[in-house]
Amino acid sequence: MDLSRKIEAALFASLEPLTLADLARLEDGATEADVAAALAALRAEYATTGRAVDIVEVAGGVQLRTRPEFAPVLARLDTVPEPGRLSAAALETLAVIAYHQPISRAQIEAIRGVGCGAVLRTLLDRELITVVGRGDGVGRPSLYGTTTRFLEHFGFRSLDDLPPLEGFDAWASGDGGA
Amino acid sequence: MDGRDPFAVELEQFQGPLDLLLHLIRTQGIDIFDIPIARITEQFLRAVERLPPSALDRAGEFLEMAATLVRIKAQMLFPRPTPPDEEAGVDPRTALVERLVAYARIQAAARALADRHDAWAQRWPRGWREPRPRRAPPPVVATWAEVVAAAAKLVARRRPPLTYRPSARPVSVRARLRALWRALQRRPRWRFERLARHPHERRWVIATFLACLELAKRGRVRLRQLVPFGPLWVLRRRAPAPVVDHGPQPEDRSSFVREP
């Protein structure tokens, strides 16, 4: 059995992204370099044979994903899960946490200028954030951070992939103003 | 208020006071580093006035910002004499501008996240399922009658008011312990308030409570509270020997309760 085929099987069967180290365990004596080479071969094969799925790097591992051009097709089926939408408040809160983690609720609310209790609950429920520790302040407040699911959801390989906050032009208005 | 105010806005569409401020600044092409505070404050207050009474929750957030704006406006009209150790001429708007810039960056970052979400939502992974929301904790169900009854109980409990005596006569936890044990010999079940002797004096309550905990730790009593906020019961356990007083022990040195 070819290592590429084993990797293909593992990617198909796994619900989570798999790391190179995970995949190396599929074959005795396989190194991560072997895995990387096998993955490259698999990718090339998918590209040349016009497959509907592709191997993407996400959340510190690799994962099979459908190609974007199939999205309208898949939307016709009820059994394909609909990607959950996030409210503007949830996205904003998530951005605060992603860039300032670990961060307490009070600190998040200071940055946003509004209460965030319900939004935090939603993000926790959707496993996009989690409690990563306790702060030093009064009552040892929970500190929040993003999860692997967050990376997967937004297609980041790691938190280093987040575009630097300083790079955002604060005056590029979202409502087309400036 | 004229009906054709070009900056009339519905607060509902804003994430919060910072979002509203940014909107006012952007739509008027204002330089963030030189905000005309008087004008912006006026527009902000006009928007807040239109908040429906039902939006009390959110009103607080907007009112807090309104207060900040009014304070900055006042400081700009009447600059405080600069204390000698402070750098001269700190613009009272600085802190607010820094908050606005930081918030605007976060907004931009949130939009970038939304774009990524839209792009990656087009690419399905294997059989991934949106985690189901955990069930919310059951809401507290209470009739008005129950709420009123609870309030009445609270009021009754506060009377007579907690007396405060500046005298620092300490209450000994150990003495309370002995008194408690004697009382429990007479009767095996006591309501905590009856044991506290002066249930409206904090130090007596605290000392008695500590004594109860100590007895519970030694296995002499059980403490029971059948319903939340209900009466606390002190129940004697079937123990063969009475409490033996071991005399002063090092850790007993602090076991006096004084008024704070």
Interface residues (C-beta under 8 A of the other chain):
Chain A: L11 F12 A13 S14 L15 D54 V56 Q63 L64 R65 T66 R67 P68 A71 L74 V80 P81 P83 G84 L86 A88 A89 L91 E92 L94 A95 V96 A98 Y99 I111 R112 G113 V114 G115 T122 D125 R126 E127 R149 E152 H153 F154 G155 F156 P163 L165 E166 F168 D169 A170 W171 A172 S173 G174 D175 G177 A178
Chain B: Q15 G16 P17 L18 D19 L22 H23 R26 T27 G29 I32 D57 R58 E61 M65 R99 V101 A102 Y103 A104 R105 I106 Q107 A108 A109 A110 R111 A112 L113 A114 R116 H117 A119 W120 A121 Q122 R123 W124 P125 R126 G127 W128 R129 E130 P131 P133 R134
